């Protein structure tokens, strides 16, 4: 279910700018989320994906500062809200789960107390009612014998079960949007599959829209309707997931995809790699931030601000291609460069390895 | 000697005491041979015993029962001096490159440390060897004076690999050696590990929770579950026709980047 003609977006992030001190780390990030839709934000460490999520939900702390943009939830700008106002929204209408459930739960509070706290913070219900809801929630996320487990502490749960508890807390007040920051990265592969299935089911049943932040393209592939790729603080490509994984248009996306090793990867030759390193925030080159590592870059890539613009679409090269947005003036749109993965891979492996 | 397996593990058991006074068998009767020049992959989930087994093989801990032979010699029967000499043949690279490098030392000092510890060569010979090693792991010679904090994750892992290779070992244990790296950097290090193995005739024990990575690097793979080795098979067999139900469970759980390419699964390529 790819979002074709979007109604009014539920979450509309416009030109979000975040800096650490004076260094810009998230640069003009925009994305929209329709009710029930799922966006995957993918990128490598330092690309700005986690800071984007934290700023959206107002959980960034000094020296991280939102220096521009809007985060509209049903038309209301969360960035313009006072602390007290956003406290009412966070957890109730938009909530977040994190990579490490061991450190995001309070080790000194029982699981039951943590879930009921989350409920009673936002809803005028009695302690007993909140407890009953907590039991329901725990059961819903697949914690066995939930009533007995209310009195248990986080350390008495396995990693996968702790993440289920986190999900129960995040969904306690039926939010419209769930931000998931590397929710399965700390988990074993079989546990990861179970937790992703659970998130998938709950988001569908409750109509929750979600943003999944991950470095793992395969995880995003199985879960998301659309994908945004971040590099050096910017969204460099945004497309429907089916189009993205079939035909990435930004050279960085293509490189990232071919460097991913899953069980279908071609192991008969060296893996395509990306030469060099991502630029350091604060000392970004003019023009395209990826150009020094890009096999397709030329002089034109070195000047000016490169805007996110529509690439592809029906008609180009005679192919039927979904429209993607890319921050690139040499996108991989022609069939020749997109069709031949091998050739593309060979070009990507060229250059000095400086990893 | 040259024909037998390089590492031969027989009926190894390693238990730990639990808080309530019980015994937890982290490694529960494992036997396995690692062929000379092969890359042997060990997969399993956290707590399956793969790192404990590798620590037994590295002799960082003693097995409670069973024996481990390296190049035909039972490591349990060696004297301190013999074990020390043998250790130069067995090296290890860990998951967190920054955590495993001394942050007060320069890259040159870190790479030369095993040479110094085994009193190999003169000062100038060691400097020469450091230069060779940097070249081998494809780092510029200008890196010698850097401190670990000035290195990226990928560069730091290259330094850790150079250090592991300093004494020209036969056998390198790679314990989640690419797990902390970003996708693009991980690909570079995997390529490097493959090149080094071919170039130097190394034998690897590659421990990982990531089956995709293991499939890329290893021609033979063992699957551990709750301390036991439940399946050992050649790569193509393991990925196309797993015999143990747990192996199947693991394979099914691995997410696929592009579902439309999944058909490639049934025809795994030949690595050599």
Interface residues (C-beta under 8 A of the other chain):
Chain A: X44 X45 X159 X188 X189 X190 X191 X192 X193 X196 X215 X216 X217 X218 X219 X221 X222 X245 X246 X255 X256 X257 X259 X260 X261 X262 X263 X264 X265 X266 X267 X268 X270 X271 X272 X273 X274 X277 X353 X354 X355
Chain B: X45 X46 X138 X140 X152 X153 X154 X155 X158 X182 X183 X184 X185 X186 X187 X188 X189 X190 X191 X194 X195 X209 X210 X211 X212 X213 X215 X216 X239 X249 X250 X251 X252 X253 X254 X255 X256 X257 X258 X259 X260 X261 X262 X263 X264 X265 X268 X269 X270 X271
